[in-house]
């Protein structure tokens, strides 16, 4: 699949969650085949933000040019305004949902089952509504071997909490149980391009606290991926650039067709 050249969008600078600079960075990452993790606590709005980012990404592709598999407990992330009618299906998204165990009923279908079935279909990307177990490792392993345009949300209290939370949930996968933390960190760093942390609090409402790039380099002594904050929320100033530049090969500012000025503090 030939990816389109990302052209920065002229977002208005209003009261939205993301500044034009941060929004264009996240969209460019997804259009160029990166993997995004959206973190936050319950009720912070992770699913809504995931839907908006994915929709803007899909708008860069023509009908049928890209195929995403959605893996959720219920259809919450619905894209292209699809209402289930085959006549209006854009051919870009395959929706799958889990099935709970019911006594005397058909066997349950888990997120792990769904993502394994999705990967056998060779999709361009996979989206997990909320990663809570073995399915997180399947997605990261797939993304590390070329399944880009992927995303998942995860329950975490901050950007730095994403790693220990991910490490916790992937222990449900038998393959991950046989690996040490350094090996898991390497796979995470190879797969995940960027992390966005969302928070909702009484005084400020819903805000994006941080947008960070995940470094490809994992120090063996630390045995954890390194996050480089690109945008960080400051009281009174909102989401502002930190001055750090994206450094991942293939996802630097020039690679993403973004001006360097987007990242100047």
N, C-alpha and C positions, 0 to 999 in steps of 0.2 A: 504494500500500500504506500503510495506517495503522499507524504504529509504536506498539507498546505503551509505556505509561509505565513507565520503569525504576524498580523498587523495590529499594533496596539489600538485598543478601542478608546474612543473619546468619552469616557464616563464623566458625568457631572460630579463636581466636588460638593457633595451635600452632606446629609446626616446618615449616610449608609454605614454599614459595618466596615467596609474596606475602602481605603483610598484608591484613586485611579491607578496609582503606581503598584500597590500591593495586589489589586485585582488583576491587572495586566500580567504581573509576574506569575500568579497562580494559573491563569488561563494559558499563558504561553507554555508553562511546564506541562500542562495536560495535553495541549494540542501537539506538543513535540514528543509525546509518548512517555511522560513521567508518571510517577505514582505519588498520590497525595494522601496524607493521613490527616483527618479532621478530628481533633480531640476536644473533649469538654465533659462536663458533668451532666447528669440527667436534667433535661429541661433547658439546656444552654442553647439549643437550636442547631445542633450538628447536622441533622437530617435536612433541614431547610437550606442551610448553606451549601451542603453537598449537592442538592438538587439544582441550585442556581449556578454553581460552578460548572457542573456537568452539562446543563442546558446550554450555557454560553459556549462551552467547548464543542458540543455537537453542532452548533450553528456554523462552525467553520468547515464542516464536512458536508458533501452532497449526499443525497438520498442513497442509502445502501452502501456508502463508501466505508463505513466503520460499523462494527458490530460489538456492542457492549452486552454483557450478561449481568443482570441485576440479581443479587442474592439477598433476600430479606425474609423476615418473619411475616410481613404483610406488605402490600404494595404501597409504600410511602413515597419513594422517589420515582415519580412518573414524569417522563420526559416527552418533549415535542407535543405536549397537550393531548397525548393519546388517551382515548376513552375505551379501549378494548375492541374497537371496531376494526376488523382486518382491512377494510377498505381505506382506512386512514393511517394504517401502520406505515411508518417511514422506512422500516426495514433496518433500523439502526440499533434497536434495543430488544433483547430477549428478557422477559420478566419471569423470574422463578421465585417461589415462596416455599417456606418450610411447611411441614404438616405434623401437627402434634400427635402424640400417641393417644389413641382412644381404645378403651377396652372393647375387644370384639371387633374392632374396625381394621382398616388396612394398616400396614406397618408405618411407623413414623418416617418422615423425611427431614433430615437435619441440614444445617448450612454446610456442613462438611460433605454430605452426600451431593448437595447441589453444586458446590464449587468444583468438586471432582468431575461431575458430569459436564459442567460448563467448559472446563479446560480440555476435555476430550474433543470438544467442538472447535477448538482452535480460535477462540474469540480474539479481537484486538485488545480488549480490556475486560476486567471484571470489577464490579462494585459490590462491596459488602455493606449492608445497612448498618450493622454494628458488629464488629469482630469481638467474639467472646470466648472462642475456643480454638479447636484444631483448624478451623477454616482460615484463621489468620496466617498460619504457617503455610498453608497451601497457596494462598494469594501471594505472599512474599516470595516464596520459592518460584512461583510462576513469573512474577514481575522481574525477579533477578535473572531470568533466562529469556526475557524479551517480550513478555506480555505487558505492554505499556498502557497508557490511557486508563489506569486503574486507580481505585480509591477505596478507602474504608474509614469508617468512623470508629472511635474507641473511647471508652470511658476513662478519662484522665483529668487530674486536677491542674495540670500545667504541661507545657511543652516538654520539660525535662522528665515529667512523670510518664510520658508516653513509653519510654524504653522499659522501665521496670514493669509497667502494666502489660506491655506486649510480651515481655519475658514470662510473665505469669500466665497469660492466657494460652500461649503456644505450648505450654507443658502438657496440654491435653492431647497433643499430637505425638504418637509413638516415635516418629522419626526425630522430632525435636528433643525428646527425652534422652536420646542417645548422644546428643551433641553437647559440647560445653558452651558456656556463655559467649566465648570469643567467636566460635563458629556461627552461632545464631546472630551475633552482632554483625558479623561480616555479611551474612545474607540480608539482614535488614538494611545495612548501608548500601549494598549493591542494588536493592530493590526500591527503596523509598527515596524519593527526590526531595520532598518538602513536607513540613508539618505545620498545620495551623491550629492554634489553640483558641477556643471560644469560651467566654465566661458571661454569666448573667448575674448581676448583683443589684441590690435595691437602690443604690445611689446612682449608678451609671447605666443600668439596663443591660442590654446585650451588646457586648463589645468583643472584638478580636484582640486578644492580649498579645499575640506574637505570631509571626510568620517566620519560620526558620528553614534553612537548607540543611539537609543531612549530608555530612561529609562522606566521601567514599573510603577514607582512611580510618581504620579502627586500630587504636593502639592496643597491643596485646596486654600490656600491664593493666590498662583500664578495663578492657573487655566490654566496652560499651560504645555505641555509635556516638559521634560528635555532632552536635547541633550548632549551626552558625546562625544567630538571629539576624534577619535582614530587615524586619519591621517590628517595632515594639510599641505597645500602648503606653503613653505617658499622660498622666492626669493633667488636664488643661490644654494638652496639645493633640491628643488623639493618637492614632496609629502613625508613627513616624519612622523614617529610615534610620538604621543604626550606623550606616556608613560602611558596613560589610558588603562585599560584592558576592554574587553567586559564583562558585568556583568549580562546580561539578563539570567534567568534560561533557560537552553536548548541551549543557544547560547554563552556560555563562550568558551574560547580558547580550553579547554579540550573537551567540548561537540562537538566542530566543528572539532576536530582532528587537531588543529593548534598548533604549538609550541609557547610557551609564548614569545620567542625571537622576533616574528613578531611584537610585540607591544611595545618593549623596545625603549625608546627615545635615 
